[in-house]
Amino acid sequence: MPAIVTKRIPVTGLSCASCALNVEQLLNQQQGVTKASVNYANSCATLEFVPGKADLKAIKASVQAGGYDLILEDNGEELQDKLRREHYKNLKINTILASVLSVPLVYISMFRMDMPYANLLMFLLSTTVIAWFGRGFFISAWKQTRQGKANMDSLVSLSTGIAWIFSVFSMVFPQFWLSRGLEPHAYFEAPAVIIAFILLGKLLEERAKSGTSSAIRKLMGLQPATVIVIKADGTQQEIPLAGVLPGDHLLVKPGNRVPVDGELISGASFVDESTITGEAMPTEKKAGHRVFAGTMNQKGSFVLRAEKVGGDTILAQIIKMVQQAQGSKPPVQKLVDRIAGIFVPVVLIISVLSFILWMVFGGEESFSHAILAMVSVLVIACPCALGLATPTAIMAGTGVGAENGILIKDAECLETAHRTDVLILDKTGTITLGKPAVTEFYWLAPADDQAELRRILYLLESGSEHPIAEAITGFTGSERDEAHSVSRFESITGKGVKADINGVVYLAGNQAMLKDHEVNLSEELISKARKWQNEAQTVVFYARSGEIIGMFAVADQIKETSAEAISELQKMGIQVIMLTGDNYHTASAIARQTGLTDFKAGLLPGEKADFVAQLQKSGKTVAMAGDGINDSQALALANVSIAMGKGADIAMDVAGITLISSDLKLIGKALRLSEITVKTIRQNLFWAFFYNLIGIPVAAGILYPVWGFMLNPMIAGAAMAFSSVSVVSNSLRLKLKKI
């Protein structure tokens, strides 16, 4: 059985989900390709093929023949990002210019049709908008036609093209209408305004999709470009990361990131492993301990023996999982795109049937009535209202969200959020503040001495590199005091610190340190310490000359609003689950204090993602909120991804929703915002289709046999404009809603 290779290839030229389906069909037809899937959301194809049987260059040529292209270069995703930025820039310019040119068109058509050369001026402005700024719609529609399909671009190009042709005919041959007792009228403003509105919708869609590849780049940026290898003779050499082999000895200096997964063989330090575990407190590392690629070495130097390099590291697996999770999501496809394939043929059939029926049964005015009916059907069936239904609601909804500290990046995420069954919360930085601090303290010394003892405690702890010491110095809030003489400072690993200050021995540490220095604790203090420890707090004792003078509790504090927010979410019928890489004891204490009944502790990033996948397989709609790189896998896989503000950039890039203030109460607001936005979208689509359901038969002349009413294309155009105004007005009502 020949080996099958899986390759991720960027695709260019996609304008809608139908295009992605066309490319997918082309790829699956190629020799040597066992399976291909194309994701419109990230414009990438996942290709499984047999090397030797599949010719990538021939496959590229076949895709190009279909009107699209593949980027086969090694830096394909970088090239794709560059092309995407250029496309967005051009789209933005086209949207602005098309809108600017449409304004005088509307003004002339409504108020100044009596001015000299009005039709000629409108013709020039409208033709510029259609032929230049709207050319992409016609190109896309032609591609769809060649494939025997139709999409939103087909509707736009068909309606604007017909309206423009009819307007040109009316302008060039006005006598045709005058001889039949009709007033010639041009509708040059309609196609231009439609193009401007639809371009705006495309611009919003591109904004929603931007940033996907940058998230992957930031993950990759956690790996250093070069490393320092220690050779057998003890000399050091700086080499590229790609040159590291398992078994190599690497030097990691303070402030540098760990390049590969490995084991310390000498030296010691504290390593910030939040990229892997998500925990705020750095971990002490010494000989025999393992470290992981992408984690940050803080203050000490050490030598590690490389074990897993390249694609085998945990960081590389996270990158791979994020890519797979992003690619596994269904293509972003608006409801109007899904039904456009039916809507366009139906409108065409109705317009042709209207023409034929009027030609057969119209009597003396058969031709003029047939033309009027056909054009009126095409004009009134213009998809402007359909095209605006979703983007305007999304714009209004995201605006309301921004005013409330909720940033929406992914419109699909906003549309899905209201269906959430299960909300998964990370612990550190999400439920808690993410930074260790002194939460409680108890002085045994007289109040008059406490200010002085605080200054001494600062001097004592400032000599330590431990994160708990940093929490204590932050609590004391003092600066170095030249009046105090510090000598014989000693940091005892795993226990605490000790020093001689002004001839008096002070120490700060745990119970093991007190025992080593024969410092006794009363039952009251032991009981208080046990209580703090049961609340997942680290206890630090402060002693002077063998006597306890104070004790402090250090912990990652729970945010003030976390418990209330969790209670509100549970009342909304949402199951809230906490996942953390921290130990069971700490997780249990946090859950107890916040009212959580479901939690899992000691999980690695991949295990969090696996848990999300299990819930989804059981039919649940899963929302995930987190703030760290370790959460990015689960965030990318979740149906609704929420990043807490002030977290890691990668979490914000992967997530569709970002909460600026890191307040958990905003999650409930985001879910309610999703509900009212989706409700507005449904209302917009209902009225847009209801309008077509009523308007198209009237335009076809169904009322003429009964009341003698024949819809004029001008009235049809006005009706189309009214439908758009109604949709936009309904969307603007969102701004009045309170969430």
SEKOLVEX-274775 format. One record per residue (C-alpha): x, y, z; residue in one letter. Coordinates in steps of 0.5 Angstrom, whole numbers, plus 500, padded with zeros to 3 digits. Layout:
N
XYZA/...
This chain:
739
500500500M/503507498P/504512503A/499518503I/502525504V/497530507T/499537505K/496544506R/496548500I/493556500P/488557495V/487564491T/481567487G/475564492L/470569492S/464565496C/463558499A/461555492S/468557489C/471553495A/466547493L/468548485N/476547487V/474541492E/471538486Q/477539481L/482537486L/478530488N/478529480Q/486529480Q/490523479Q/493521485G/489525490V/486520495T/482526498K/481533498A/477539502S/477546501V/476551507N/473558504Y/474561511A/481560511N/482559504S/486553504C/486546501A/488540505T/490535500L/491527501E/495524495F/500519493V/507522492P/509519485G/502519482K/500526484A/503531480D/502538484L/504542478K/499539473A/494540479I/495547480K/495548472A/488544472S/485549478V/488555474Q/484553468A/478553473G/479560474G/483559481Y/490558483D/494554488L/500557492I/505551492L/511555495E/514553501D/512560504N/505559501G/501562507E/506568508E/504569500L/497568501Q/497573507D/500578503K/495577497L/490578502R/492584505R/493587498E/486585496H/483588503Y/486594501K/483594494N/476592496L/476598501K/478603496I/473600491N/468601497T/469608498I/470610491L/463606489A/459610495S/462617493V/460616486L/453613488S/451619492V/451624486P/447619482L/441618488V/441626488Y/440627481I/435621480S/431624486M/431631485F/435634479R/432629473M/431636469D/438638469M/441638462P/445632460Y/442628467A/442622464N/448622460L/452624467L/448618470M/450614465F/458615466L/457615473L/454608473S/458605468T/464607472T/461604478V/459597475I/465596470A/470598475W/469597482F/463592481G/467588475R/469582481G/462581481F/461579474F/468575474I/465571479S/458570476A/461568470W/466563473K/459560477Q/456560470T/461556467R/461551473Q/453551472G/452554479K/449561482A/451565488N/450572491M/455574485D/450572480S/444575483L/448582483V/451581476S/444579473L/440585476S/445590476T/447588469G/439588466I/438595470A/444598467W/442595460I/435597460F/437604463S/442605457V/436603452F/431608455S/436613454M/439612447V/432610444F/427614448P/422615442Q/421607443F/417609450W/414615448L/411612441S/407608446R/405613451G/410611456L/415616460E/422613458P/426613465H/433610466A/435607473Y/442608473F/442609480E/440603482A/446598480P/451603482A/448603489V/447596489I/454595488I/456600493A/452596498F/454589496I/462591496L/461594503L/458587505G/464583502K/469588506L/465586512L/466579511E/474580509E/475583516R/471577519A/476572516K/482576517S/488574522G/487567522T/494566519S/497571524S/495567530A/499561527I/505565526R/505568533K/505561535L/511559531M/514566533G/515563540L/520558538Q/527562537P/531562531A/537560533T/540556539V/547555543I/549548542V/555546547I/560541544K/563535547A/569539548D/565545552G/565550546T/559554545Q/556555538Q/550558535E/546554530I/539555527P/534551531L/533547525A/540544526G/538541533V/538534534L/536529539P/541529545G/544535543D/546540549H/543547549L/545553553L/538557555V/540564558K/535568562P/530572558G/530567552N/525562550R/526554551V/528552544P/526544544V/523539549D/528536554G/531535560E/535539565L/542537566I/545543570S/543549572G/537552575A/532557574S/524559574F/521558568V/514561566D/510555563E/504559561S/504557554T/503550556I/500549562T/497556563G/499557570E/501564572A/506562577M/513560574P/516553576T/522552579E/527548574K/533544576K/537538574A/532532572G/526537571H/523537564R/522543560V/518545554F/519549547A/516556547G/516557555T/520563558M/526562562N/526567567Q/533569571K/537563571G/541559566S/541552565F/543547560V/538542557L/539535553R/534536547A/529530547E/524532542K/525537536V/522540530G/515537529G/515533535D/515538541T/509540545I/509547542L/509544535A/503539536Q/499545539I/500549532I/498543528K/492542532M/490549532V/491549524Q/487543524Q/481545529A/481552524Q/480548518G/475543521S/470548521K/465549516P/465554511P/463561512V/456561508Q/451566509K/444563508L/443568502V/448564498D/445557500R/439559497I/441563491A/442557487G/435556487I/433564487F/436566481V/433561476P/426562479V/427569478V/429568471L/424563469I/419568472I/421574468S/421570462V/415567463L/412574464S/415576457F/412570454I/405571457L/404578456W/407577448M/401571448V/395575451F/397582452G/393584446G/395591442E/400593448E/403586448S/410588447F/411594451S/407590457H/412584456A/418588456I/416592463L/414586466A/420582465M/425588467V/420590473S/421583475V/428583475L/429590478V/424588484I/428582485A/434585486C/438582492P/440588495C/435587501A/438580502L/445582501G/444587507L/440583511A/446579515T/451585514P/447590517T/445586523A/452584524I/455591524M/449594529A/451588533G/458588533T/457596535G/453594541V/458589543G/464594542A/460599547E/459594552N/467591552G/465586547I/469585541L/466581535I/472578530K/468572527D/461574525A/459566525E/461566532C/456571534L/451567530E/452561534T/453563541A/446564543H/445556542R/451555547T/449549551D/456548555V/461554557L/468551558I/472556563L/480556564D/482558571K/488562571T/486569568G/479567566T/476566573I/482568577T/486574576L/492570573G/497573578K/499571585P/498576590A/498577598V/490575599T/490575607E/495577613F/496576620Y/500580625W/503578631L/507584632A/504590636P/501595631A/507600632D/512595629D/508593623Q/511599618A/518597620E/517590620L/514591613R/520595610R/525589613I/520584610L/521587603Y/529587604L/528580606L/524578600E/527582595S/533578595G/529572592S/527570585E/521566587H/514569584P/511568591I/517573594A/515578588E/508577591A/510579598I/514585596T/508588592G/504587598F/509591602T/510596597G/517599600S/523601597E/530599599R/532603605D/540604606E/539605614A/538597614H/544593613S/543586610V/548580611S/548573610R/542572605F/540565604E/535563599S/533555601I/530552595T/523549596G/523553603K/524560603G/529566605V/533568611K/538574612A/541578618D/538585618I/542590623N/544584627G/538580627V/536574624V/529574620Y/526569616L/520568611A/518561609G/514555610N/513550616Q/519546613A/523552614M/520554621L/522546623K/529547621D/530553625H/526550631E/521556630V/515553634N/507554632L/501555636S/495551635E/492557633E/497559628L/497552625I/489552625S/489558621K/495556616A/491549615R/485553613K/488558608W/491552605Q/485548604N/483555600E/488553595A/493559598Q/500558600T/502560607V/508564608V/511565615F/515571618Y/519570624A/525574628R/530571632S/526564632G/519568634E/513568629I/511575628I/506574622G/504570617M/501571610F/497567605A/499568597V/494566592A/492567585D/485571587Q/479570584I/476576580K/470579584E/465578579T/467571577S/462567582A/456572580E/457571573A/458563573I/451564577S/448568572E/450563566L/447557570Q/441561571K/441561563M/441554563G/448553561I/452548564Q/459551566V/465547566I/472549569M/478546566L/485547568T/492545568G/493546576D/493541581N/486538583Y/487541590H/487548588T/482547582A/477544587S/478550592A/476555586I/470551584A/468551591R/468558592Q/465560585T/459555585G/462550580L/460543580T/464541574D/471541573F/477538571K/484539573A/491537571G/490537563L/495539558L/492543552P/491537548G/487534553E/483540553K/481540546A/480533546D/474534552F/471540547V/471535542A/468529546Q/462534548L/461536541Q/460529539K/455528544S/451534540G/453540545K/454547542T/461548546V/463555548A/470556551M/473562554A/481563556G/486567556D/493563554G/496560549I/495553552N/488555551D/488556543S/487549541Q/481548545A/479555543L/480554535A/476547536L/470550540A/463552537N/464559540V/471562542S/472567547I/478570549A/479574556M/482581555G/489582557K/491575555G/496572550A/495575543D/494568540I/488567544A/485573542M/487571534D/484565535V/478567538A/472570535G/470574541I/474578545T/472581552L/476587553I/475588561S/476580562S/470580566D/466574566L/459577566K/461580559L/460572557I/453573559G/452579555K/455576549A/451570549L/445575549R/447580544L/448573540S/441572541E/438579539I/443579533T/440573530V/433575531K/434581527T/438577522I/432572521R/427578521Q/431582516N/431575512L/424574513F/422581510W/427581504A/424574502F/416576504F/418583500Y/420578494N/414573495L/409579494I/413584489G/415579484I/408577482P/406584482V/412586478A/410580473A/403583472G/398579476I/394585478L/393587471Y/387583469P/383585476V/385592477W/389594471G/395596475F/402595471M/408596475L/412601472N/420599473P/421606477M/416604482I/419597482A/426600483G/423605489A/420598492A/427595492M/430601495A/424601500F/426594502S/433595503S/431601508V/427597512S/432592513V/437597515V/432601519S/431594523N/438593524S/439600527L/434598532R/439593535L/443600538K/437601542L/437594545K/440593552K/444587553I/
